[in-house]
Every structure is written in structure tokens, then in C-alpha cells.
Amino acid sequence: MKFILEDQMDGVEEFQGERILFADDDRLCREAIKILLSEKGLAVDTVESGEEAVTRYLQSEEEEYTAIFLDVHMMELDGYHAAHQIRQSGRRDSREVGIYAVSADLMPRRMEQVRRAGMNGYIMKPINYRELFQVIHQEINK
């Protein structure tokens, strides 16, 4: 039986333990991300809210995270506001860490919100893992 995402995983270079933070209120999405990215050599921290993402980032060592991915539709503190809080935290790495919106509805009008929040870009749902890996590689190599 062919793994459903095999075509998105083939040819992707292995990572070397780089750490990413992924925030999404959907448990299944978090579990899938953790499994698939870990299989490629990434260290993956997952949280279920924007508040947890900000807290986890602030409790981490500087430059611990290569990239942060935030679902923009989380309850209480959405990805836009979480990204803004991270950018405004005053930490030395807060301006350099790659922060990306994750959503199924990033229409052109939403792109302005992504920019205003200080995000580097976006990943569309359903997630294309080849694109996600490319974004992570870009962050590693910048």
C-alpha cells in the first residue's frame, strides 16, 4: 500500500534536529505534523493555542526555534496576535525567527493581516509537506 503523502516526502533532504514550533487547535493536525516532520529529522514542539505558542517561545533559549507555524484561527489568541506578541517580545531573536501563518482560507485580504502581524509568509491547509519542508530549509539557510 502506498503511503498517501509519499510523493510529498520523496526526495526531501533529512534535517539535522532543527527545532520548530507548530500551534494548531486541531489535535489530529498537530499529531500528523509531529509524526511526519519528526520522520524527516526535525524536532517538533506542538501546542494547541496561540497563548501556549507565545509562552513556549518565551521560555525557549534564544534561536532555539528555526521556524514557528501558527494556525490563524485558534480560539482566544489567534495566530496573527501570537505572531505579533512574539515579534514585540523584545528578545534578540524575535525579529529573525521565521513565523508563518497556517490556514485554509488565506485569501488576498488575509495577506495584509499576515504582513501586519510580522509573519514571513503562509502555508495553506491542507498542508503540502513538500512546500512546508522547502520553507523550513529556507529558514535554515538564511
Buried (B, 14 or more C-beta within 10 A) or exposed (E): EEEEBEEBBEEBEEBEEBBBBBBBBBEEBBEBBBEBBEEBEBBBBBBBBBBBBBBBBEEBEEEBBBBBBBBBBBEEBBBBBBBBBBBEBEBEBBEEBBBBBBBEEBEEEBBEBBEEBBBBBBBBBEBEBBEBBEBBBEBEEE
